[in-house]
Amino acid sequence: MSRITIYDLHVDDSEGLLIDISNIDYISIYAGADDDIAQILNYGLKNLQFALLAFTIHEVAELAKSFNTQ
């Protein structure tokens, strides 16, 4: 069994890491969205687009089946 030992981890330095995050890092972490409502609406829109795409694929398949009558 292998073992990994971490020497460079300092408990007192972890708080400094959180304070040292710049605005650019913050934007990249949270994808630039500061408004929770906008994120929820965007999530709902993506779900609606997915449902519409699934319905469209289903209907195209049904249409293709209607031409394949035997």
mmJSON file of the N, C-alpha and C atoms, coordinates in Angstrom:
{"data_MODEL":{"atom_site":{
"group_PDB":["ATOM","ATOM","ATOM","ATOM","ATOM","ATOM","ATOM","ATOM","ATOM","ATOM","ATOM","ATOM","ATOM","ATOM","ATOM","ATOM","ATOM","ATOM","ATOM","ATOM","ATOM","ATOM","ATOM","ATOM","ATOM","ATOM","ATOM","ATOM","ATOM","ATOM","ATOM","ATOM","ATOM","ATOM","ATOM","ATOM","ATOM","ATOM","ATOM","ATOM","ATOM","ATOM","ATOM","ATOM","ATOM","ATOM","ATOM","ATOM","ATOM","ATOM","ATOM","ATOM","ATOM","ATOM","ATOM","ATOM","ATOM","ATOM","ATOM","ATOM","ATOM","ATOM","ATOM","ATOM","ATOM","ATOM","ATOM","ATOM","ATOM","ATOM","ATOM","ATOM","ATOM","ATOM","ATOM","ATOM","ATOM","ATOM","ATOM","ATOM","ATOM","ATOM","ATOM","ATOM","ATOM","ATOM","ATOM","ATOM","ATOM","ATOM","ATOM","ATOM","ATOM","ATOM","ATOM","ATOM","ATOM","ATOM","ATOM","ATOM","ATOM","ATOM","ATOM","ATOM","ATOM","ATOM","ATOM","ATOM","ATOM","ATOM","ATOM","ATOM","ATOM","ATOM","ATOM","ATOM","ATOM","ATOM","ATOM","ATOM","ATOM","ATOM","ATOM","ATOM","ATOM","ATOM","ATOM","ATOM","ATOM","ATOM","ATOM","ATOM","ATOM","ATOM","ATOM","ATOM","ATOM","ATOM","ATOM","ATOM","ATOM","ATOM","ATOM","ATOM","ATOM","ATOM","ATOM","ATOM","ATOM","ATOM","ATOM","ATOM","ATOM","ATOM","ATOM","ATOM","ATOM","ATOM","ATOM","ATOM","ATOM","ATOM","ATOM","ATOM","ATOM","ATOM","ATOM","ATOM","ATOM","ATOM","ATOM","ATOM","ATOM","ATOM","ATOM","ATOM","ATOM","ATOM","ATOM","ATOM","ATOM","ATOM","ATOM","ATOM","ATOM","ATOM","ATOM","ATOM","ATOM","ATOM","ATOM","ATOM","ATOM","ATOM","ATOM","ATOM","ATOM","ATOM","ATOM","ATOM","ATOM","ATOM","ATOM","ATOM","ATOM","ATOM","ATOM","ATOM","ATOM","ATOM"],
"id":[1,2,3,4,5,6,7,8,9,10,11,12,13,14,15,16,17,18,19,20,21,22,23,24,25,26,27,28,29,30,31,32,33,34,35,36,37,38,39,40,41,42,43,44,45,46,47,48,49,50,51,52,53,54,55,56,57,58,59,60,61,62,63,64,65,66,67,68,69,70,71,72,73,74,75,76,77,78,79,80,81,82,83,84,85,86,87,88,89,90,91,92,93,94,95,96,97,98,99,100,101,102,103,104,105,106,107,108,109,110,111,112,113,114,115,116,117,118,119,120,121,122,123,124,125,126,127,128,129,130,131,132,133,134,135,136,137,138,139,140,141,142,143,144,145,146,147,148,149,150,151,152,153,154,155,156,157,158,159,160,161,162,163,164,165,166,167,168,169,170,171,172,173,174,175,176,177,178,179,180,181,182,183,184,185,186,187,188,189,190,191,192,193,194,195,196,197,198,199,200,201,202,203,204,205,206,207,208,209,210],
"type_symbol":["N","C","C","N","C","C","N","C","C","N","C","C","N","C","C","N","C","C","N","C","C","N","C","C","N","C","C","N","C","C","N","C","C","N","C","C","N","C","C","N","C","C","N","C","C","N","C","C","N","C","C","N","C","C","N","C","C","N","C","C","N","C","C","N","C","C","N","C","C","N","C","C","N","C","C","N","C","C","N","C","C","N","C","C","N","C","C","N","C","C","N","C","C","N","C","C","N","C","C","N","C","C","N","C","C","N","C","C","N","C","C","N","C","C","N","C","C","N","C","C","N","C","C","N","C","C","N","C","C","N","C","C","N","C","C","N","C","C","N","C","C","N","C","C","N","C","C","N","C","C","N","C","C","N","C","C","N","C","C","N","C","C","N","C","C","N","C","C","N","C","C","N","C","C","N","C","C","N","C","C","N","C","C","N","C","C","N","C","C","N","C","C","N","C","C","N","C","C","N","C","C","N","C","C","N","C","C","N","C","C"],
"label_atom_id":["N","CA","C","N","CA","C","N","CA","C","N","CA","C","N","CA","C","N","CA","C","N","CA","C","N","CA","C","N","CA","C","N","CA","C","N","CA","C","N","CA","C","N","CA","C","N","CA","C","N","CA","C","N","CA","C","N","CA","C","N","CA","C","N","CA","C","N","CA","C","N","CA","C","N","CA","C","N","CA","C","N","CA","C","N","CA","C","N","CA","C","N","CA","C","N","CA","C","N","CA","C","N","CA","C","N","CA","C","N","CA","C","N","CA","C","N","CA","C","N","CA","C","N","CA","C","N","CA","C","N","CA","C","N","CA","C","N","CA","C","N","CA","C","N","CA","C","N","CA","C","N","CA","C","N","CA","C","N","CA","C","N","CA","C","N","CA","C","N","CA","C","N","CA","C","N","CA","C","N","CA","C","N","CA","C","N","CA","C","N","CA","C","N","CA","C","N","CA","C","N","CA","C","N","CA","C","N","CA","C","N","CA","C","N","CA","C","N","CA","C","N","CA","C","N","CA","C","N","CA","C","N","CA","C","N","CA","C","N","CA","C","N","CA","C"],
"label_alt_id":[null,null,null,null,null,null,null,null,null,null,null,null,null,null,null,null,null,null,null,null,null,null,null,null,null,null,null,null,null,null,null,null,null,null,null,null,null,null,null,null,null,null,null,null,null,null,null,null,null,null,null,null,null,null,null,null,null,null,null,null,null,null,null,null,null,null,null,null,null,null,null,null,null,null,null,null,null,null,null,null,null,null,null,null,null,null,null,null,null,null,null,null,null,null,null,null,null,null,null,null,null,null,null,null,null,null,null,null,null,null,null,null,null,null,null,null,null,null,null,null,null,null,null,null,null,null,null,null,null,null,null,null,null,null,null,null,null,null,null,null,null,null,null,null,null,null,null,null,null,null,null,null,null,null,null,null,null,null,null,null,null,null,null,null,null,null,null,null,null,null,null,null,null,null,null,null,null,null,null,null,null,null,null,null,null,null,null,null,null,null,null,null,null,null,null,null,null,null,null,null,null,null,null,null,null,null,null,null,null,null],
"label_comp_id":["MET","MET","MET","SER","SER","SER","ARG","ARG","ARG","ILE","ILE","ILE","THR","THR","THR","ILE","ILE","ILE","TYR","TYR","TYR","ASP","ASP","ASP","LEU","LEU","LEU","HIS","HIS","HIS","VAL","VAL","VAL","ASP","ASP","ASP","ASP","ASP","ASP","SER","SER","SER","GLU","GLU","GLU","GLY","GLY","GLY","LEU","LEU","LEU","LEU","LEU","LEU","ILE","ILE","ILE","ASP","ASP","ASP","ILE","ILE","ILE","SER","SER","SER","ASN","ASN","ASN","ILE","ILE","ILE","ASP","ASP","ASP","TYR","TYR","TYR","ILE","ILE","ILE","SER","SER","SER","ILE","ILE","ILE","TYR","TYR","TYR","ALA","ALA","ALA","GLY","GLY","GLY","ALA","ALA","ALA","ASP","ASP","ASP","ASP","ASP","ASP","ASP","ASP","ASP","ILE","ILE","ILE","ALA","ALA","ALA","GLN","GLN","GLN","ILE","ILE","ILE","LEU","LEU","LEU","ASN","ASN","ASN","TYR","TYR","TYR","GLY","GLY","GLY","LEU","LEU","LEU","LYS","LYS","LYS","ASN","ASN","ASN","LEU","LEU","LEU","GLN","GLN","GLN","PHE","PHE","PHE","ALA","ALA","ALA","LEU","LEU","LEU","LEU","LEU","LEU","ALA","ALA","ALA","PHE","PHE","PHE","THR","THR","THR","ILE","ILE","ILE","HIS","HIS","HIS","GLU","GLU","GLU","VAL","VAL","VAL","ALA","ALA","ALA","GLU","GLU","GLU","LEU","LEU","LEU","ALA","ALA","ALA","LYS","LYS","LYS","SER","SER","SER","PHE","PHE","PHE","ASN","ASN","ASN","THR","THR","THR","GLN","GLN","GLN"],
"label_asym_id":["A","A","A","A","A","A","A","A","A","A","A","A","A","A","A","A","A","A","A","A","A","A","A","A","A","A","A","A","A","A","A","A","A","A","A","A","A","A","A","A","A","A","A","A","A","A","A","A","A","A","A","A","A","A","A","A","A","A","A","A","A","A","A","A","A","A","A","A","A","A","A","A","A","A","A","A","A","A","A","A","A","A","A","A","A","A","A","A","A","A","A","A","A","A","A","A","A","A","A","A","A","A","A","A","A","A","A","A","A","A","A","A","A","A","A","A","A","A","A","A","A","A","A","A","A","A","A","A","A","A","A","A","A","A","A","A","A","A","A","A","A","A","A","A","A","A","A","A","A","A","A","A","A","A","A","A","A","A","A","A","A","A","A","A","A","A","A","A","A","A","A","A","A","A","A","A","A","A","A","A","A","A","A","A","A","A","A","A","A","A","A","A","A","A","A","A","A","A","A","A","A","A","A","A","A","A","A","A","A","A"],
"label_entity_id":["1","1","1","1","1","1","1","1","1","1","1","1","1","1","1","1","1","1","1","1","1","1","1","1","1","1","1","1","1","1","1","1","1","1","1","1","1","1","1","1","1","1","1","1","1","1","1","1","1","1","1","1","1","1","1","1","1","1","1","1","1","1","1","1","1","1","1","1","1","1","1","1","1","1","1","1","1","1","1","1","1","1","1","1","1","1","1","1","1","1","1","1","1","1","1","1","1","1","1","1","1","1","1","1","1","1","1","1","1","1","1","1","1","1","1","1","1","1","1","1","1","1","1","1","1","1","1","1","1","1","1","1","1","1","1","1","1","1","1","1","1","1","1","1","1","1","1","1","1","1","1","1","1","1","1","1","1","1","1","1","1","1","1","1","1","1","1","1","1","1","1","1","1","1","1","1","1","1","1","1","1","1","1","1","1","1","1","1","1","1","1","1","1","1","1","1","1","1","1","1","1","1","1","1","1","1","1","1","1","1"],
"label_seq_id":[1,1,1,2,2,2,3,3,3,4,4,4,5,5,5,6,6,6,7,7,7,8,8,8,9,9,9,10,10,10,11,11,11,12,12,12,13,13,13,14,14,14,15,15,15,16,16,16,17,17,17,18,18,18,19,19,19,20,20,20,21,21,21,22,22,22,23,23,23,24,24,24,25,25,25,26,26,26,27,27,27,28,28,28,29,29,29,30,30,30,31,31,31,32,32,32,33,33,33,34,34,34,35,35,35,36,36,36,37,37,37,38,38,38,39,39,39,40,40,40,41,41,41,42,42,42,43,43,43,44,44,44,45,45,45,46,46,46,47,47,47,48,48,48,49,49,49,50,50,50,51,51,51,52,52,52,53,53,53,54,54,54,55,55,55,56,56,56,57,57,57,58,58,58,59,59,59,60,60,60,61,61,61,62,62,62,63,63,63,64,64,64,65,65,65,66,66,66,67,67,67,68,68,68,69,69,69,70,70,70],
"pdbx_PDB_ins_code":[null,null,null,null,null,null,null,null,null,null,null,null,null,null,null,null,null,null,null,null,null,null,null,null,null,null,null,null,null,null,null,null,null,null,null,null,null,null,null,null,null,null,null,null,null,null,null,null,null,null,null,null,null,null,null,null,null,null,null,null,null,null,null,null,null,null,null,null,null,null,null,null,null,null,null,null,null,null,null,null,null,null,null,null,null,null,null,null,null,null,null,null,null,null,null,null,null,null,null,null,null,null,null,null,null,null,null,null,null,null,null,null,null,null,null,null,null,null,null,null,null,null,null,null,null,null,null,null,null,null,null,null,null,null,null,null,null,null,null,null,null,null,null,null,null,null,null,null,null,null,null,null,null,null,null,null,null,null,null,null,null,null,null,null,null,null,null,null,null,null,null,null,null,null,null,null,null,null,null,null,null,null,null,null,null,null,null,null,null,null,null,null,null,null,null,null,null,null,null,null,null,null,null,null,null,null,null,null,null,null],
"Cartn_x":[0.85,0.0,0.895,0.585,1.405,0.898,1.79,1.444,1.89,1.019,1.344,1.45,2.581,2.803,2.886,2.123,2.108,2.842,3.93,4.737,4.41,3.887,3.7,2.337,1.601,0.286,0.408,0.092,0.141,-1.27,-1.711,-3.065,-3.271,-2.301,-2.457,-2.422,-1.958,-1.874,-3.173,-4.067,-5.296,-6.207,-6.214,-7.039,-6.498,-5.215,-4.605,-4.941,-5.099,-5.47,-6.854,-7.777,-9.117,-9.15,-8.325,-8.281,-7.589,-6.63,-5.84,-6.538,-7.777,-8.484,-8.841,-8.432,-8.717,-10.122,-10.545,-11.864,-11.943,-10.855,-10.847,-10.994,-10.319,-10.477,-11.898,-12.474,-13.84,-14.819,-14.638,-15.525,-15.39,-14.166,-13.987,-14.536,-14.514,-15.068,-16.588,-17.211,-18.668,-19.236,-18.45,-18.857,-19.419,-19.044,-19.418,-20.829,-21.6,-22.991,-23.079,-23.447,-23.596,-25.039,-25.969,-27.383,-27.9,-28.425,-28.934,-30.164,-31.021,-32.227,-31.858,-30.845,-30.419,-29.91,-29.222,-28.731,-29.899,-30.902,-32.073,-32.837,-33.026,-33.73,-32.949,-31.637,-30.815,-30.916,-30.935,-31.098,-32.46,-33.504,-34.837,-34.913,-34.257,-34.246,-33.533,-32.419,-31.688,-32.541,-33.291,-34.181,-35.288,-35.844,-36.887,-36.341,-35.147,-34.535,-34.293,-33.862,-33.638,-34.953,-36.022,-37.317,-37.83,-37.669,-38.109,-37.316,-36.02,-35.184,-35.596,-35.844,-36.262,-37.607,-38.546,-39.851,-39.7,-38.834,-38.612,-38.032,-37.057,-36.462,-37.51,-38.34,-39.397,-40.375,-40.783,-41.746,-41.146,-39.884,-39.233,-39.146,-38.864,-38.828,-40.215,-41.263,-42.629,-43.005,-42.58,-42.831,-42.122,-40.893,-40.138,-40.803,-41.351,-42.043,-43.301,-43.959,-45.198,-44.936,-43.747,-43.419,-42.984,-42.702,-42.225,-43.356,-44.484,-45.604,-45.428,-45.818,-45.651,-46.96],
"Cartn_y":[-1.174,0.0,1.235,2.178,3.388,4.45,5.366,6.428,7.759,8.762,10.112,10.997,11.661,12.557,13.98,14.874,16.272,17.078,17.737,18.526,20.014,20.478,21.915,22.422,21.66,22.072,22.691,23.963,24.669,25.112,24.763,25.075,26.581,27.314,28.75,29.5,28.882,29.543,29.429,28.524,28.329,29.547,30.249,31.449,32.552,32.653,33.633,33.371,32.114,31.769,32.302,32.2,32.703,34.216,34.891,36.348,36.842,36.093,36.518,36.307,35.838,35.634,36.989,37.233,38.51,38.482,39.623,39.704,38.846,38.78,37.957,36.482,36.044,34.661,34.408,35.376,35.244,35.096,35.896,35.828,34.484,33.974,32.693,31.536,31.662,30.6,30.569,31.736,31.822,32.161,32.053,32.259,33.646,34.599,35.983,36.343,35.434,35.722,35.989,37.219,37.571,37.441,37.337,37.323,35.889,35.449,34.079,33.859,34.884,34.748,34.518,35.218,35.034,33.616,33.058,31.683,30.701,30.923,30.038,30.121,31.342,31.507,30.887,31.025,30.414,28.894,28.338,26.888,26.437,27.192,26.864,26.944,27.943,28.084,26.906,26.472,25.322,24.055,23.888,22.725,22.777,23.964,24.118,23.819,24.292,24.007,22.514,21.843,20.399,19.664,20.053,19.4,19.621,20.824,21.116,20.298,20.163,19.366,17.892,17.368,15.968,15.743,16.681,16.569,16.618,17.498,17.614,16.321,15.748,14.487,13.38,13.327,12.313,12.484,13.706,13.949,13.674,13.971,13.664,12.15,11.438,9.967,9.412,9.982,9.537,9.837,10.985,11.339,10.384,10.032,9.082,7.705,7.318,6.017,6.005,7.148,7.196,6.977,7.316,7.059,5.619,4.891,3.516,2.545,2.705,1.79,0.571,-0.577,-1.812,-2.483],
"Cartn_z":[0.0,0.0,0.0,-0.888,-0.972,-0.005,0.352,1.28,0.684,0.802,0.343,1.568,1.72,2.851,2.332,2.933,2.523,3.582,3.163,4.089,4.032,2.903,2.72,3.186,3.92,4.384,5.769,5.863,7.134,7.507,8.69,9.118,9.222,9.723,9.889,8.558,7.472,6.175,5.387,5.76,4.991,5.072,6.182,6.292,5.388,5.275,4.39,2.939,2.578,1.213,0.877,1.803,1.558,1.473,2.216,2.187,0.925,0.408,-0.748,-2.092,-2.105,-3.376,-3.959,-5.187,-5.842,-6.454,-6.949,-7.579,-8.834,-9.577,-10.788,-10.433,-9.374,-8.918,-8.432,-7.743,-7.238,-8.395,-9.436,-10.593,-11.291,-11.406,-12.081,-11.25,-9.934,-9.085,-9.184,-9.1,-9.107,-10.474,-11.514,-12.905,-13.138,-12.324,-12.543,-12.15,-11.614,-11.253,-9.758,-9.42,-8.012,-7.554,-8.488,-8.158,-8.146,-7.019,-6.908,-7.77,-7.886,-8.701,-10.165,-10.639,-12.03,-12.261,-11.281,-11.417,-11.447,-10.613,-10.585,-11.896,-12.399,-13.668,-14.823,-14.798,-15.837,-15.781,-14.582,-14.415,-14.949,-14.632,-15.129,-16.64,-17.23,-18.682,-19.332,-18.762,-19.314,-19.23,-18.136,-18.018,-19.053,-19.282,-20.284,-21.678,-21.979,-23.271,-23.448,-22.384,-22.458,-22.713,-22.009,-22.195,-23.612,-24.135,-25.494,-26.516,-26.289,-27.186,-27.143,-25.952,-25.824,-26.506,-26.334,-26.985,-28.505,-28.997,-30.439,-31.014,-30.327,-30.79,-30.809,-29.794,-29.735,-30.903,-31.176,-32.253,-33.631,-33.835,-35.107,-35.285,-34.213,-34.295,-34.621,-34.028,-34.338,-35.783,-36.276,-37.66,-38.603,-38.276,-39.11,-39.097,-37.948,-37.87,-38.724,-38.85,-39.628,-41.117,-41.614,-43.003,-43.245,-42.184,-42.295,-42.009,-42.691,-42.498,-43.389,-42.879,-43.645,-43.898],
"occupancy":[1.0,1.0,1.0,1.0,1.0,1.0,1.0,1.0,1.0,1.0,1.0,1.0,1.0,1.0,1.0,1.0,1.0,1.0,1.0,1.0,1.0,1.0,1.0,1.0,1.0,1.0,1.0,1.0,1.0,1.0,1.0,1.0,1.0,1.0,1.0,1.0,1.0,1.0,1.0,1.0,1.0,1.0,1.0,1.0,1.0,1.0,1.0,1.0,1.0,1.0,1.0,1.0,1.0,1.0,1.0,1.0,1.0,1.0,1.0,1.0,1.0,1.0,1.0,1.0,1.0,1.0,1.0,1.0,1.0,1.0,1.0,1.0,1.0,1.0,1.0,1.0,1.0,1.0,1.0,1.0,1.0,1.0,1.0,1.0,1.0,1.0,1.0,1.0,1.0,1.0,1.0,1.0,1.0,1.0,1.0,1.0,1.0,1.0,1.0,1.0,1.0,1.0,1.0,1.0,1.0,1.0,1.0,1.0,1.0,1.0,1.0,1.0,1.0,1.0,1.0,1.0,1.0,1.0,1.0,1.0,1.0,1.0,1.0,1.0,1.0,1.0,1.0,1.0,1.0,1.0,1.0,1.0,1.0,1.0,1.0,1.0,1.0,1.0,1.0,1.0,1.0,1.0,1.0,1.0,1.0,1.0,1.0,1.0,1.0,1.0,1.0,1.0,1.0,1.0,1.0,1.0,1.0,1.0,1.0,1.0,1.0,1.0,1.0,1.0,1.0,1.0,1.0,1.0,1.0,1.0,1.0,1.0,1.0,1.0,1.0,1.0,1.0,1.0,1.0,1.0,1.0,1.0,1.0,1.0,1.0,1.0,1.0,1.0,1.0,1.0,1.0,1.0,1.0,1.0,1.0,1.0,1.0,1.0,1.0,1.0,1.0,1.0,1.0,1.0,1.0,1.0,1.0,1.0,1.0,1.0],
"B_iso_or_equiv":[0.0,0.0,0.0,0.0,0.0,0.0,0.0,0.0,0.0,0.0,0.0,0.0,0.0,0.0,0.0,0.0,0.0,0.0,0.0,0.0,0.0,0.0,0.0,0.0,0.0,0.0,0.0,0.0,0.0,0.0,0.0,0.0,0.0,0.0,0.0,0.0,0.0,0.0,0.0,0.0,0.0,0.0,0.0,0.0,0.0,0.0,0.0,0.0,0.0,0.0,0.0,0.0,0.0,0.0,0.0,0.0,0.0,0.0,0.0,0.0,0.0,0.0,0.0,0.0,0.0,0.0,0.0,0.0,0.0,0.0,0.0,0.0,0.0,0.0,0.0,0.0,0.0,0.0,0.0,0.0,0.0,0.0,0.0,0.0,0.0,0.0,0.0,0.0,0.0,0.0,0.0,0.0,0.0,0.0,0.0,0.0,0.0,0.0,0.0,0.0,0.0,0.0,0.0,0.0,0.0,0.0,0.0,0.0,0.0,0.0,0.0,0.0,0.0,0.0,0.0,0.0,0.0,0.0,0.0,0.0,0.0,0.0,0.0,0.0,0.0,0.0,0.0,0.0,0.0,0.0,0.0,0.0,0.0,0.0,0.0,0.0,0.0,0.0,0.0,0.0,0.0,0.0,0.0,0.0,0.0,0.0,0.0,0.0,0.0,0.0,0.0,0.0,0.0,0.0,0.0,0.0,0.0,0.0,0.0,0.0,0.0,0.0,0.0,0.0,0.0,0.0,0.0,0.0,0.0,0.0,0.0,0.0,0.0,0.0,0.0,0.0,0.0,0.0,0.0,0.0,0.0,0.0,0.0,0.0,0.0,0.0,0.0,0.0,0.0,0.0,0.0,0.0,0.0,0.0,0.0,0.0,0.0,0.0,0.0,0.0,0.0,0.0,0.0,0.0,0.0,0.0,0.0,0.0,0.0,0.0],
"pdbx_formal_charge":[null,null,null,null,null,null,null,null,null,null,null,null,null,null,null,null,null,null,null,null,null,null,null,null,null,null,null,null,null,null,null,null,null,null,null,null,null,null,null,null,null,null,null,null,null,null,null,null,null,null,null,null,null,null,null,null,null,null,null,null,null,null,null,null,null,null,null,null,null,null,null,null,null,null,null,null,null,null,null,null,null,null,null,null,null,null,null,null,null,null,null,null,null,null,null,null,null,null,null,null,null,null,null,null,null,null,null,null,null,null,null,null,null,null,null,null,null,null,null,null,null,null,null,null,null,null,null,null,null,null,null,null,null,null,null,null,null,null,null,null,null,null,null,null,null,null,null,null,null,null,null,null,null,null,null,null,null,null,null,null,null,null,null,null,null,null,null,null,null,null,null,null,null,null,null,null,null,null,null,null,null,null,null,null,null,null,null,null,null,null,null,null,null,null,null,null,null,null,null,null,null,null,null,null,null,null,null,null,null,null],
"auth_seq_id":[1,1,1,2,2,2,3,3,3,4,4,4,5,5,5,6,6,6,7,7,7,8,8,8,9,9,9,10,10,10,11,11,11,12,12,12,13,13,13,14,14,14,15,15,15,16,16,16,17,17,17,18,18,18,19,19,19,20,20,20,21,21,21,22,22,22,23,23,23,24,24,24,25,25,25,26,26,26,27,27,27,28,28,28,29,29,29,30,30,30,31,31,31,32,32,32,33,33,33,34,34,34,35,35,35,36,36,36,37,37,37,38,38,38,39,39,39,40,40,40,41,41,41,42,42,42,43,43,43,44,44,44,45,45,45,46,46,46,47,47,47,48,48,48,49,49,49,50,50,50,51,51,51,52,52,52,53,53,53,54,54,54,55,55,55,56,56,56,57,57,57,58,58,58,59,59,59,60,60,60,61,61,61,62,62,62,63,63,63,64,64,64,65,65,65,66,66,66,67,67,67,68,68,68,69,69,69,70,70,70],
"auth_comp_id":["MET","MET","MET","SER","SER","SER","ARG","ARG","ARG","ILE","ILE","ILE","THR","THR","THR","ILE","ILE","ILE","TYR","TYR","TYR","ASP","ASP","ASP","LEU","LEU","LEU","HIS","HIS","HIS","VAL","VAL","VAL","ASP","ASP","ASP","ASP","ASP","ASP","SER","SER","SER","GLU","GLU","GLU","GLY","GLY","GLY","LEU","LEU","LEU","LEU","LEU","LEU","ILE","ILE","ILE","ASP","ASP","ASP","ILE","ILE","ILE","SER","SER","SER","ASN","ASN","ASN","ILE","ILE","ILE","ASP","ASP","ASP","TYR","TYR","TYR","ILE","ILE","ILE","SER","SER","SER","ILE","ILE","ILE","TYR","TYR","TYR","ALA","ALA","ALA","GLY","GLY","GLY","ALA","ALA","ALA","ASP","ASP","ASP","ASP","ASP","ASP","ASP","ASP","ASP","ILE","ILE","ILE","ALA","ALA","ALA","GLN","GLN","GLN","ILE","ILE","ILE","LEU","LEU","LEU","ASN","ASN","ASN","TYR","TYR","TYR","GLY","GLY","GLY","LEU","LEU","LEU","LYS","LYS","LYS","ASN","ASN","ASN","LEU","LEU","LEU","GLN","GLN","GLN","PHE","PHE","PHE","ALA","ALA","ALA","LEU","LEU","LEU","LEU","LEU","LEU","ALA","ALA","ALA","PHE","PHE","PHE","THR","THR","THR","ILE","ILE","ILE","HIS","HIS","HIS","GLU","GLU","GLU","VAL","VAL","VAL","ALA","ALA","ALA","GLU","GLU","GLU","LEU","LEU","LEU","ALA","ALA","ALA","LYS","LYS","LYS","SER","SER","SER","PHE","PHE","PHE","ASN","ASN","ASN","THR","THR","THR","GLN","GLN","GLN"],
"auth_asym_id":["A","A","A","A","A","A","A","A","A","A","A","A","A","A","A","A","A","A","A","A","A","A","A","A","A","A","A","A","A","A","A","A","A","A","A","A","A","A","A","A","A","A","A","A","A","A","A","A","A","A","A","A","A","A","A","A","A","A","A","A","A","A","A","A","A","A","A","A","A","A","A","A","A","A","A","A","A","A","A","A","A","A","A","A","A","A","A","A","A","A","A","A","A","A","A","A","A","A","A","A","A","A","A","A","A","A","A","A","A","A","A","A","A","A","A","A","A","A","A","A","A","A","A","A","A","A","A","A","A","A","A","A","A","A","A","A","A","A","A","A","A","A","A","A","A","A","A","A","A","A","A","A","A","A","A","A","A","A","A","A","A","A","A","A","A","A","A","A","A","A","A","A","A","A","A","A","A","A","A","A","A","A","A","A","A","A","A","A","A","A","A","A","A","A","A","A","A","A","A","A","A","A","A","A","A","A","A","A","A","A"],
"auth_atom_id":["N","CA","C","N","CA","C","N","CA","C","N","CA","C","N","CA","C","N","CA","C","N","CA","C","N","CA","C","N","CA","C","N","CA","C","N","CA","C","N","CA","C","N","CA","C","N","CA","C","N","CA","C","N","CA","C","N","CA","C","N","CA","C","N","CA","C","N","CA","C","N","CA","C","N","CA","C","N","CA","C","N","CA","C","N","CA","C","N","CA","C","N","CA","C","N","CA","C","N","CA","C","N","CA","C","N","CA","C","N","CA","C","N","CA","C","N","CA","C","N","CA","C","N","CA","C","N","CA","C","N","CA","C","N","CA","C","N","CA","C","N","CA","C","N","CA","C","N","CA","C","N","CA","C","N","CA","C","N","CA","C","N","CA","C","N","CA","C","N","CA","C","N","CA","C","N","CA","C","N","CA","C","N","CA","C","N","CA","C","N","CA","C","N","CA","C","N","CA","C","N","CA","C","N","CA","C","N","CA","C","N","CA","C","N","CA","C","N","CA","C","N","CA","C","N","CA","C","N","CA","C","N","CA","C","N","CA","C","N","CA","C","N","CA","C"],
"pdbx_PDB_model_num":[1,1,1,1,1,1,1,1,1,1,1,1,1,1,1,1,1,1,1,1,1,1,1,1,1,1,1,1,1,1,1,1,1,1,1,1,1,1,1,1,1,1,1,1,1,1,1,1,1,1,1,1,1,1,1,1,1,1,1,1,1,1,1,1,1,1,1,1,1,1,1,1,1,1,1,1,1,1,1,1,1,1,1,1,1,1,1,1,1,1,1,1,1,1,1,1,1,1,1,1,1,1,1,1,1,1,1,1,1,1,1,1,1,1,1,1,1,1,1,1,1,1,1,1,1,1,1,1,1,1,1,1,1,1,1,1,1,1,1,1,1,1,1,1,1,1,1,1,1,1,1,1,1,1,1,1,1,1,1,1,1,1,1,1,1,1,1,1,1,1,1,1,1,1,1,1,1,1,1,1,1,1,1,1,1,1,1,1,1,1,1,1,1,1,1,1,1,1,1,1,1,1,1,1,1,1,1,1,1,1]
}}}
